[in-house]
């Protein structure tokens, strides 16, 4: 089954919101073996919506539309599908009852346009909206053998509907069960080109499973994908490939998963080993502390941190000698080392991190924008490295923080 996702909403074209629905739907459809061949975004315009639908039905067996099911005049999705199919819109009484009860419970007057949310294309299979008012629906064009699935736009309404009702419905339409299952390995300390070169033989041999390197911000990911009759079978197919990658890159893989948060991994690694970390930040302005403390339970591994932005704070709070700061400058190897060591002692942590650099937009002490020194004090062992990050101020800060976390994860794992 070839599918297409059509997101309806002028706000998407204007960049006011991101089209995260398409990403979610593509992932969920892949899990049940339905391939997505096209993503389309169209504004709230009747003529253009019909043009998109006419094109989609020529090339796809399943057309999934998100958005345009609300009560306003520019919510046009089901009207256009109904017109294309030559069917009327009819009232879905259970949805109407829900809408009426919603307003009555809150003591609000229900305007007439809210009835529009309870209207559905005649002959539709209805999907309950547990977190909103407008139901979803699936309707078939039997002559063309095309299914249309209409879903609400808000993700908090759309995602539960898809998980609870739409996926089981679509699975029932499939002639046989085919699952596409993916696993993502996350790498650090190796560039995309070098990584791809070292797995060139695996890429050239691929058929099922497949391998796809993905570049990220200071990170590289590899997506492994297998097609099988079940998720369990697909995982068995992927396992030898996963083991081979761990064999080739024993120190470069920091975790598995599509949306790993480095701070969660760091807190988990610290907790498992009974370690704690304190941080002294200059150019990153507290970003590392904020990320670590965003993880539930981080208080057990993070006694505290210092934003030592000025020379005076480095001297008076961290206790770094004035002579060292004047001799080597606030952006230097020696200052980063001192920041890591002093904050480690100040907070009584087993590990200390010091970050100092130039985030821009101007040079500092003759140092170029993007120059960052990061030091890690692990027990009595000291590690320090100079980096030259590209990008604007925020990007430099983000890269510095990610690098600080990645390196500490590596040191923790090496220590065992």
C-alpha positions as CSV (number, residue, x, y, z in Angstrom):
1,X,0.0,0.0,0.0
2,X,1.4,3.4,-1.1
3,X,0.5,6.2,1.2
4,X,0.6,10.0,1.1
5,X,0.4,12.5,4.0
6,X,-1.3,15.8,3.3
7,X,-1.1,18.5,6.0
8,X,-3.8,21.1,5.7
9,X,-3.2,24.6,7.2
10,X,-2.0,27.9,6.1
11,X,-0.1,28.3,9.4
12,X,2.2,25.5,8.3
13,X,3.1,27.3,5.1
14,X,3.8,30.5,7.0
15,X,6.1,28.6,9.3
16,X,4.1,29.5,12.4
17,X,4.0,25.9,13.5
18,X,6.1,22.9,12.5
19,X,4.6,19.9,10.7
20,X,5.4,17.3,13.4
21,X,2.3,15.3,12.5
22,X,3.8,14.1,9.2
23,X,6.9,12.9,11.0
24,X,4.8,11.0,13.6
25,X,2.5,9.5,11.0
26,X,5.4,8.3,8.8
27,X,7.0,6.5,11.8
28,X,3.7,4.9,12.8
29,X,2.8,3.8,9.3
30,X,6.3,2.2,8.8
31,X,5.7,0.2,12.0
32,X,2.7,-1.6,10.3
33,X,4.4,-1.9,6.9
34,X,2.8,1.0,5.0
35,X,5.3,3.0,3.0
36,X,5.0,6.8,2.8
37,X,5.9,8.1,-0.6
38,X,4.9,11.7,-0.5
39,X,4.5,14.6,2.1
40,X,2.4,17.6,1.0
41,X,1.4,20.8,2.8
42,X,-1.4,22.9,1.5
43,X,-3.1,26.0,2.8
44,X,-6.7,26.5,3.8
45,X,-7.9,27.1,0.2
46,X,-10.6,25.1,-1.4
47,X,-9.2,25.1,-4.9
48,X,-5.7,24.2,-3.9
49,X,-6.9,21.4,-1.5
50,X,-8.9,19.8,-4.4
51,X,-5.8,20.1,-6.7
52,X,-3.7,18.3,-4.1
53,X,-6.3,15.6,-3.6
54,X,-6.7,15.0,-7.4
55,X,-3.0,14.5,-7.7
56,X,-2.7,12.3,-4.6
57,X,-5.4,9.9,-5.7
58,X,-3.6,9.3,-9.0
59,X,-0.4,8.0,-7.2
60,X,-1.4,6.7,-3.8
61,X,-3.7,4.0,-2.3
62,X,-4.0,5.7,1.1
63,X,-4.3,9.5,1.6
64,X,-4.0,10.7,5.2
65,X,-5.0,14.3,5.8
66,X,-4.4,16.2,9.0
67,X,-6.1,19.5,10.0
68,X,-9.1,21.4,8.7
69,X,-11.8,19.6,10.7
70,X,-12.6,22.4,13.0
71,X,-15.7,24.8,13.2
72,X,-14.4,27.8,11.3
73,X,-15.1,28.7,7.6
74,X,-11.5,28.0,6.6
75,X,-11.7,24.4,8.0
76,X,-12.3,22.8,4.6
77,X,-10.8,19.3,4.6
78,X,-13.9,17.1,4.9
79,X,-15.9,19.4,2.6
80,X,-13.3,19.0,-0.2
81,X,-13.1,15.2,0.3
82,X,-16.9,14.9,0.2
83,X,-17.1,17.0,-3.0
84,X,-14.3,15.0,-4.6
85,X,-16.2,11.7,-3.8
86,X,-19.6,13.2,-4.7
87,X,-21.0,12.4,-1.3
88,X,-22.9,14.6,1.2
89,X,-21.8,15.5,4.7
90,X,-24.1,14.0,7.3
91,X,-24.5,14.6,11.0
92,X,-22.7,12.1,13.3
93,X,-25.1,12.2,16.3
94,X,-22.7,10.7,18.9
95,X,-20.2,13.5,18.1
96,X,-23.0,16.1,18.2
97,X,-24.1,14.9,21.6
98,X,-20.5,15.1,22.9
99,X,-20.2,18.7,21.6
100,X,-23.5,19.7,23.1
101,X,-22.5,18.2,26.5
102,X,-19.1,19.9,26.3
103,X,-20.7,23.4,26.2
104,X,-23.4,22.6,28.6
105,X,-21.0,21.3,31.2
106,X,-19.1,24.6,31.1
107,X,-22.1,26.8,31.0
108,X,-21.2,28.2,27.6
109,X,-23.4,29.0,24.7
110,X,-22.8,26.7,21.7
111,X,-22.6,28.7,18.5
112,X,-24.2,27.1,15.4
113,X,-20.8,26.7,13.6
114,X,-19.8,24.1,16.2
115,X,-22.3,21.7,14.6
116,X,-19.9,21.6,11.7
117,X,-17.4,19.6,13.8
118,X,-20.0,16.7,14.0
119,X,-20.5,16.5,10.3
120,X,-18.8,13.6,8.5
121,X,-18.5,12.3,4.9
122,X,-21.4,9.9,4.3
123,X,-20.3,6.2,4.6
124,X,-17.3,7.0,6.7
125,X,-15.8,4.8,9.4
126,X,-15.6,7.1,12.4
127,X,-12.7,7.5,14.8
128,X,-13.5,8.8,18.3
129,X,-11.7,11.9,19.4
130,X,-11.0,11.4,23.1
131,X,-9.1,14.7,23.5
132,X,-11.1,17.0,21.3
133,X,-14.5,17.5,19.6
134,X,-14.1,16.8,15.9
135,X,-14.0,13.1,15.1
136,X,-11.7,11.5,12.6
137,X,-12.9,9.4,9.7
138,X,-11.9,7.0,7.0
139,X,-13.8,6.8,3.7
140,X,-13.2,4.7,0.6
141,X,-13.4,5.6,-3.0
142,X,-14.3,2.1,-4.2
143,X,-14.0,2.9,-7.9
144,X,-10.4,4.2,-7.6
145,X,-9.5,1.8,-4.7
146,X,-8.3,4.7,-2.6
147,X,-8.8,5.3,1.1
148,X,-9.0,8.7,2.6
149,X,-8.2,9.1,6.3
150,X,-9.1,12.5,7.9
151,X,-7.5,13.4,11.2
152,X,-7.6,16.5,13.5
153,X,-4.6,18.8,13.3
154,X,-3.7,19.3,17.0
155,X,-1.1,16.6,17.9
156,X,-2.6,16.0,21.3
157,X,-5.8,14.9,19.5
158,X,-4.3,13.3,16.5
159,X,-1.7,11.0,18.2
160,X,-4.0,9.1,20.5
161,X,-6.6,8.7,17.7
162,X,-3.9,7.2,15.5
163,X,-2.6,4.9,18.2
164,X,-5.9,3.7,19.5
165,X,-8.1,3.6,16.4
166,X,-6.4,4.4,13.1
167,X,-3.5,1.9,13.2
168,X,-5.7,-1.1,14.0
169,X,-8.1,0.0,11.3
170,X,-5.4,0.3,8.7
171,X,-3.8,-3.0,9.7
172,X,-7.1,-4.7,9.0
173,X,-6.9,-3.4,5.4
174,X,-3.5,-5.0,4.7
175,X,-3.5,-8.2,2.8
176,X,-0.7,-9.6,4.9
177,X,1.2,-8.4,8.0
178,X,4.5,-6.7,7.1
179,X,6.4,-4.7,9.7
180,X,9.1,-2.2,9.0
181,X,11.2,-1.8,12.2
182,X,14.1,0.6,12.8
183,X,16.8,0.9,15.4
184,X,18.9,4.1,15.7
185,X,22.5,4.0,17.1
186,X,23.9,7.3,18.3
187,X,27.6,8.0,17.8
188,X,30.1,10.6,19.2
189,X,33.8,11.2,18.6
190,X,33.6,10.3,14.9
191,X,32.5,12.4,11.9
192,X,29.9,11.3,9.4
193,X,32.3,10.8,6.5
194,X,34.8,8.8,8.5
195,X,32.0,6.6,10.0
196,X,30.5,6.0,6.6
197,X,33.9,5.1,5.2
198,X,34.4,2.5,7.9
199,X,31.0,0.8,7.3
200,X,31.2,1.1,3.5
201,X,31.3,-2.7,3.2
202,X,28.1,-3.0,5.2
203,X,26.3,-0.4,3.2
204,X,27.4,-2.0,-0.1
205,X,26.0,-5.4,1.0
206,X,22.7,-4.1,2.4
207,X,19.4,-5.2,1.2
208,X,17.3,-6.2,4.2
209,X,18.2,-4.8,6.8
210,X,19.3,-1.5,5.4
211,X,21.8,1.1,6.8
212,X,21.5,4.8,6.6
213,X,23.9,7.3,8.3
214,X,22.3,10.5,9.5
215,X,24.2,13.6,10.4
216,X,23.2,15.6,13.5
217,X,24.5,18.5,15.6
218,X,28.0,17.3,16.8
219,X,26.6,13.8,16.6
220,X,26.1,11.1,14.0
221,X,23.3,8.5,13.9
222,X,22.9,5.3,12.0
223,X,19.4,4.0,11.3
224,X,19.1,0.3,10.8
225,X,15.8,-0.9,9.2
226,X,14.4,-4.4,8.6
227,X,11.2,-5.5,7.0
228,X,9.7,-8.7,8.4
229,X,6.4,-10.4,9.3
230,X,6.7,-9.2,12.9
231,X,8.6,-6.7,15.1
232,X,10.2,-9.6,16.9
233,X,11.5,-11.1,13.6
234,X,12.7,-7.7,12.4
235,X,14.7,-7.3,15.7
236,X,16.3,-10.7,15.2
237,X,17.4,-9.7,11.7
238,X,18.9,-6.4,13.1
239,X,20.8,-8.0,16.0
240,X,23.8,-9.3,14.1
241,X,24.3,-5.9,12.4
242,X,24.0,-4.1,15.8
243,X,26.6,-6.4,17.3
244,X,28.9,-5.8,14.4
245,X,28.7,-2.0,14.8
246,X,29.4,-2.3,18.5
247,X,32.4,-4.4,17.7
248,X,33.8,-1.9,15.2
249,X,33.0,1.2,17.4
250,X,33.2,0.1,21.0
251,X,33.8,3.6,22.4
252,X,31.8,5.7,19.9
253,X,28.2,4.5,20.4
254,X,26.7,6.3,23.4
255,X,23.1,4.9,23.1
256,X,20.2,3.6,21.1
257,X,17.0,5.4,20.3
258,X,15.5,8.0,17.9
259,X,15.2,10.8,20.5
260,X,17.8,10.2,23.1
261,X,18.5,13.0,25.5
262,X,22.2,13.3,26.4
263,X,21.4,14.7,29.8
264,X,19.3,11.6,30.6
265,X,22.0,9.3,29.6
266,X,24.6,11.3,31.6
267,X,22.5,11.3,34.8
268,X,21.9,7.6,34.4
269,X,25.6,6.8,33.9
270,X,26.5,8.9,37.0
271,X,23.8,7.3,39.1
272,X,24.8,3.7,38.1
273,X,28.4,4.4,39.1
274,X,27.7,6.3,42.3
275,X,29.4,9.4,40.8
276,X,28.5,13.1,41.0
277,X,29.3,16.1,38.8
278,X,29.5,19.8,39.3
279,X,30.0,22.3,36.5
280,X,31.5,25.8,36.2
281,X,30.3,27.6,33.1
282,X,31.4,30.8,31.5
283,X,30.4,31.1,27.8
284,X,27.6,28.6,28.1
285,X,25.9,30.7,30.7
286,X,24.3,27.9,32.8
287,X,23.0,25.8,29.9
288,X,24.7,22.6,31.0
289,X,23.4,23.0,34.6
290,X,19.9,23.6,33.2
291,X,19.9,20.5,31.0
292,X,21.2,18.2,33.8
293,X,18.6,19.5,36.3
294,X,15.8,19.0,33.8
295,X,16.2,15.3,34.4
296,X,14.1,13.9,37.2
297,X,16.2,12.6,40.0
298,X,19.3,14.6,39.0
299,X,19.7,15.9,42.5
300,X,21.3,12.7,43.5
301,X,24.2,13.2,41.0
302,X,24.3,17.0,40.7
303,X,25.3,18.9,43.8
304,X,25.5,22.2,42.0
305,X,27.1,24.5,39.5
306,X,28.5,28.0,39.1
307,X,27.9,30.4,36.2
308,X,31.3,32.2,36.4
309,X,30.8,34.6,33.6
310,X,33.1,37.4,34.8
311,X,36.7,37.3,35.9
312,X,35.6,38.5,39.3
313,X,33.3,35.5,39.7
314,X,35.9,33.1,38.6
315,X,38.2,34.6,41.2
316,X,35.9,35.3,44.1
317,X,33.4,32.4,43.9
318,X,35.5,29.6,42.4
319,X,38.6,30.8,44.0
320,X,40.8,30.8,40.9
321,X,44.0,32.9,41.6
322,X,44.0,36.4,40.0
323,X,47.5,35.8,38.8
324,X,46.5,32.7,36.8
325,X,43.6,34.6,35.2
326,X,45.7,37.6,34.3
327,X,48.6,35.5,33.0
328,X,46.7,33.1,30.8
329,X,43.4,34.9,30.2
330,X,39.9,33.8,31.0
331,X,39.7,31.8,27.8
332,X,42.5,29.4,28.1
333,X,43.5,25.8,28.9
334,X,44.7,26.8,32.4
335,X,41.5,28.6,33.3
336,X,39.3,25.7,32.1
337,X,41.4,23.3,34.1
338,X,41.1,25.5,37.2
339,X,37.3,25.9,36.8
340,X,36.9,22.1,36.6
341,X,39.0,21.5,39.7
342,X,37.7,24.3,41.8
343,X,34.0,23.6,41.2
344,X,34.7,19.9,41.9
345,X,36.1,20.8,45.3
346,X,33.6,23.6,46.0
347,X,30.6,21.3,45.5
348,X,32.1,18.1,46.8
349,X,31.6,16.2,43.5
350,X,33.6,13.3,42.2
351,X,33.7,15.0,38.7
352,X,34.1,18.6,37.7
353,X,33.5,20.3,34.3
354,X,34.9,23.7,33.3
355,X,33.8,25.5,30.2
356,X,35.2,28.8,29.0
357,X,35.2,30.3,25.5
358,X,34.0,32.9,23.1
359,X,30.4,32.5,22.0
360,X,30.5,35.7,20.0
361,X,29.6,37.8,18.2
362,X,32.9,39.6,19.1
363,X,36.3,38.3,19.9
364,X,37.4,38.2,23.5
365,X,41.0,38.8,24.7
366,X,42.2,38.3,21.2
367,X,40.6,34.9,20.9
368,X,38.4,34.1,17.9
369,X,34.6,33.5,18.1
370,X,33.9,29.8,18.5
371,X,37.1,29.0,20.5
372,X,36.1,26.9,23.6
373,X,38.2,25.2,26.2
374,X,36.5,22.3,28.1
375,X,38.1,20.5,31.0
376,X,36.9,17.4,32.9
377,X,38.3,16.6,36.3
378,X,37.5,13.0,37.2
379,X,38.8,12.2,40.6
380,X,42.4,13.3,40.3
381,X,42.5,12.7,36.5
382,X,42.4,15.9,34.4
383,X,41.3,16.0,30.7
384,X,41.2,19.2,28.7
385,X,40.7,20.0,25.1
386,X,40.4,23.0,22.8
387,X,37.6,23.2,20.3
388,X,36.8,25.6,17.5
389,X,33.0,25.5,17.0
390,X,31.3,27.1,14.0
391,X,28.0,28.9,13.9
392,X,26.3,31.7,15.8
393,X,26.2,32.3,19.5
394,X,23.5,29.9,20.4
395,X,24.9,27.1,18.2
396,X,28.4,27.5,19.8
397,X,26.9,27.3,23.3
398,X,24.8,24.2,22.3
399,X,27.8,22.4,20.8
400,X,30.0,23.1,23.8
401,X,27.4,21.7,26.2
402,X,26.8,18.6,24.1
403,X,30.5,18.0,23.8
404,X,31.0,18.4,27.6
405,X,28.3,15.8,28.3
406,X,29.4,13.3,25.6
407,X,33.0,13.3,26.8
408,X,32.0,12.8,30.4
409,X,29.8,9.8,29.4
410,X,32.8,8.4,27.6
411,X,35.0,8.8,30.6
412,X,32.5,7.2,32.9
413,X,32.2,4.2,30.7
414,X,35.9,3.8,30.3
415,X,36.3,3.9,34.0
416,X,33.7,1.1,34.3
